[in-house]
C-alpha cells in the first residue's frame, strides 16, 4: 500500500487558500494540514463552506488542523494569559471539524517566559489542567487531540521529551494522543524513532522536518539535517502505520515554489520506497 504524505500550509503562510491550493493540487498533493491566519484576508475560517468546496474540488483532504500560536500558552503562569490561550484553542475546534479534519494538533505550552527547572512540575500541572478542558471540548465535536513534543532550545522546557507529553495526557481519553515532530526530537538530542516506539499506537500524527541536532527548531527539508529518516519511517511503519504524515517545512525569501518542487520529488521517492 502506498503511504500518503501531506503538506503543511505553513509552506505558503503568506498566501490565501485560493492561491496555494491549486499549486498543491497541480503537484499531486492530496493532504494538507491547515493552520489559522490572524489576517482575515488569509484565514479560511472567514468562509468555511467556500474553503471546503475549494479543497474538495482540488481533491485535497484536511486530516489535521494545527491550533494557532495564540493558543499555545496552556501552561503559562499568568491565569489570564492561560485562559485567553485556552479560549483561542477551543475556538479552533469547531472550524477544524467543519473543514473536515479528524485531528487537531496543539502545543501545551509556549516559550513566553523563561523556563526554570524548579517550575517544571507546576508548568506540567497547568498544561494538564488546560488540556483536560480542551480534550473534553474536542470530544464534543468529534475530534481527536494530538499533543506535540516541543523544541527545548537548550532550556528545561516541559514537553521536549515524549515522556513528558505522555505524562501530561495520561488518562485524558482514547481520543487524546501525540503528534511527534521529528525535527523537534532531533533538535532536543533525542532519537525520533525511539520516541515513536515509546508512544506506539498513540501516535496520531507526525511532523516531518529536519534539524542539525544542535538545539534549534529549523524546519529543514529532510536530508538537510541529521535525522535518521530510515529509522524513523521503520518505527512509524511498525508501530503507527495509520498516523497522519505531514511535511512541515517553512519557506524563506520567497522560495516556496522551489521547496514545493523539492518536497514533491521527496514525497514520490519516499512513497515508492
C-alpha positions as a printed Julia matrix, in Angstrom:
273×3 Matrix{Float64}:
   0.0    0.0    0.0
   1.32   3.43  -0.93
   1.97   5.69   2.04
   0.21   9.05   1.81
   2.14  12.16   2.8
   0.62  15.58   3.33
   2.0   19.09   3.41
   1.61  21.82   6.0
   0.08  25.05   4.71
   2.87  26.9    6.53
   4.88  26.49   3.31
   2.63  29.18   1.81
   1.98  31.12   5.01
   1.6   34.45   3.23
  -0.98  33.29   0.69
  -4.72  32.7    0.98
  -6.1   29.22   0.4
  -7.46  30.1   -3.04
  -3.92  30.88  -4.25
  -1.9   27.98  -2.89
  -4.39  25.09  -3.11
  -4.12  24.97  -6.94
  -0.32  24.78  -6.58
  -0.6   21.77  -4.27
  -3.18  20.06  -6.45
  -1.11  20.52  -9.61
   1.84  18.92  -7.84
  -0.23  15.89  -6.85
  -0.68  16.61  -3.14
  -3.81  15.05  -1.65
  -3.48  16.04   2.02
  -2.81  19.37   3.71
  -2.54  20.42   7.34
  -4.16  23.81   7.83
  -3.38  26.43  10.43
  -5.14  29.68  11.27
  -4.09  33.09   9.96
  -4.53  36.24  12.07
  -5.2   38.26   8.91
  -8.85  37.74   7.83
  -7.81  38.13   4.21
  -5.73  34.94   4.57
  -7.87  32.99   7.05
 -10.05  30.21   5.63
 -12.38  30.48   8.64
 -13.95  33.59   7.11
 -15.89  31.35   4.7
 -15.53  27.7    5.69
 -18.05  26.3    3.16
 -16.16  28.0    0.33
 -12.83  26.73   1.68
 -14.18  23.21   1.9
 -15.52  23.33  -1.66
 -12.17  24.62  -2.92
 -10.3   21.78  -1.23
 -12.79  19.1   -2.31
 -12.69  20.31  -5.91
  -8.89  20.1   -5.77
  -9.03  16.57  -4.36
  -7.24  17.59  -1.17
  -8.24  16.29   2.26
  -7.6   18.05   5.59
  -6.94  15.3    8.14
  -5.26  17.66  10.63
  -5.58  21.28  11.7
  -2.93  23.0   13.83
  -4.03  25.27  16.68
  -2.6   28.82  16.16
   0.31  30.13  18.22
  -2.05  32.33  20.25
  -3.48  29.09  21.63
  -0.18  27.63  22.83
   0.19  29.31  26.25
  -1.67  26.49  28.0
   0.94  26.22  30.76
   1.53  29.92  31.34
   1.87  31.02  34.99
  -0.43  34.0   34.34
  -4.0   32.77  34.67
  -5.41  35.41  32.33
  -2.87  34.57  29.61
  -3.56  30.87  30.05
  -7.33  31.38  29.83
  -7.01  33.5   26.71
  -4.84  30.83  25.09
  -7.27  28.09  26.01
 -10.18  30.07  24.61
  -8.21  30.56  21.38
  -7.51  26.84  21.17
 -11.11  25.92  21.88
 -12.22  28.44  19.25
 -10.32  26.49  16.61
 -12.11  23.2   17.24
 -15.42  23.99  15.57
 -13.84  25.29  12.36
 -11.49  22.29  12.28
 -14.42  19.9   12.46
 -16.34  21.9    9.86
 -13.47  21.84   7.37
 -13.39  18.05   7.7
 -10.41  17.44   9.98
 -10.2   14.34  12.17
  -7.36  15.56  14.41
  -6.34  18.86  15.97
  -2.65  19.33  16.77
  -1.77  21.52  19.74
   1.19  22.64  21.83
   0.77  22.54  25.6
   2.99  25.5   26.49
   4.73  28.39  24.76
   8.13  30.0   25.43
   6.62  33.32  26.54
   8.59  33.32  29.79
  11.91  31.6   30.62
  11.61  28.02  31.86
  13.22  27.11  35.18
  13.9   23.6   36.45
  12.05  24.23  39.69
   8.93  25.38  37.81
   8.58  22.17  35.8
   6.01  20.35  38.0
   3.78  23.45  38.2
   4.01  24.07  34.45
   3.16  20.45  33.71
   0.19  20.7   36.04
  -1.12  23.86  34.4
  -0.78  22.3   30.95
  -2.62  19.22  32.16
  -5.47  21.3   33.57
  -5.84  23.21  30.28
  -5.7   20.05  28.19
  -8.41  18.43  30.29
 -10.83  21.11  29.14
  -9.52  21.18  25.58
  -9.79  17.4   25.31
 -13.36  17.48  26.58
 -14.3   20.14  24.03
 -12.57  18.24  21.22
 -14.53  15.1   22.03
 -17.72  17.15  21.93
 -17.19  17.98  18.24
 -15.87  14.53  17.29
 -12.19  15.41  17.06
  -9.05  13.69  18.24
  -6.43  15.79  20.0
  -2.71  15.29  19.23
  -0.34  16.99  21.68
   3.01  17.82  20.1
   6.51  17.39  21.53
   8.24  20.76  21.7
  11.7   22.19  20.94
  13.57  22.95  24.14
  16.27  25.23  22.68
  18.72  24.44  25.49
  16.09  25.13  28.18
  14.23  22.85  30.64
  11.01  23.4   28.72
   8.49  20.69  29.63
   7.22  18.69  26.69
  10.51  18.3   24.86
  10.87  14.59  25.62
   7.91  12.49  24.56
   7.85  11.05  28.09
   6.71  14.5   29.29
   3.87  14.57  26.76
   2.75  11.09  27.74
   2.74  12.1   31.41
   0.6   15.16  30.7
  -2.01  13.36  28.58
  -2.23  10.19  30.65
  -5.87   9.39  31.36
  -7.38  12.09  29.15
  -9.14   9.54  26.94
  -8.58   7.37  23.9
  -9.18  10.38  21.65
  -6.06  12.12  23.02
  -2.68  11.16  21.63
   0.58  12.57  20.33
   1.92  14.46  17.33
   5.61  13.64  17.08
   7.66  16.34  15.41
  10.81  14.56  14.25
  12.73  17.81  13.9
  11.92  18.75  17.49
  13.05  15.34  18.76
  16.3   15.62  16.82
  16.92  19.2   17.95
  16.43  18.07  21.56
  19.16  15.47  21.14
  16.68  12.58  21.18
  16.1    9.78  18.68
  12.81  10.38  16.83
  12.48   6.66  16.07
  12.78   5.73  19.75
  10.2    8.38  20.64
   7.8    6.86  18.11
   8.31   3.42  19.63
   7.73   4.8   23.13
   4.34   6.24  22.1
   3.22   3.31  19.96
  -0.32   3.47  18.62
  -0.96   6.77  20.43
   0.96   8.45  17.59
  -1.91  10.16  15.79
   0.22  12.42  13.57
   3.81  13.26  12.73
   5.51  16.41  11.52
   8.35  15.69   9.15
  11.08  18.3    9.21
  14.81  18.22   9.82
  17.32  19.96  12.07
  21.05  19.86  12.67
  20.54  18.34  16.12
  22.22  21.23  17.91
  19.15  22.62  19.67
  17.37  24.91  17.24
  14.0   24.28  15.57
  14.93  24.74  11.91
  12.2   23.1    9.78
  14.69  21.98   7.17
  13.96  19.77   4.21
  14.54  16.14   5.25
  18.09  15.21   4.37
  19.42  18.71   5.08
  19.88  17.88   8.76
  20.95  14.92  10.86
  17.7   12.97  11.44
  17.9    9.28  10.59
  14.81   9.11   8.39
  15.12   5.42   7.58
  14.92   4.51  11.29
  12.09   6.97  11.83
   9.97   5.58   9.0
  10.64   2.0   10.04
   9.42   2.86  13.54
   6.29   4.5   12.16
   5.53   1.59   9.86
   5.93  -0.85  12.73
   4.01   0.98  15.48
   1.7    3.59  13.94
   1.26   2.86  10.23
  -2.05   4.73  10.05
  -0.84   8.02  11.52
  -1.12  11.23   9.5
   2.26  12.14   7.99
   2.86  15.8    7.19
   5.9   17.63   5.84
   6.15  20.8    7.92
   8.67  22.94   6.05
   8.73  26.72   6.13
   9.85  28.75   3.14
  12.11  31.77   3.42
  12.9   34.52   0.94
  10.03  33.63  -1.39
  11.3   30.13  -2.09
   8.02  28.29  -1.54
   7.59  27.17  -5.14
  11.12  25.78  -5.27
  10.59  23.97  -1.98
   7.27  22.6   -3.21
   9.07  21.02  -6.17
  11.71  19.5   -3.88
   9.09  18.2   -1.44
   7.07  16.71  -4.28
  10.11  14.81  -5.53
  10.86  13.65  -1.99
   7.25  12.56  -1.46
   7.33  10.46  -4.59
  10.61   8.84  -3.63
   9.5    8.03  -0.08
   6.04   6.79  -1.1
   7.61   4.36  -3.55
  10.18   3.01  -1.11
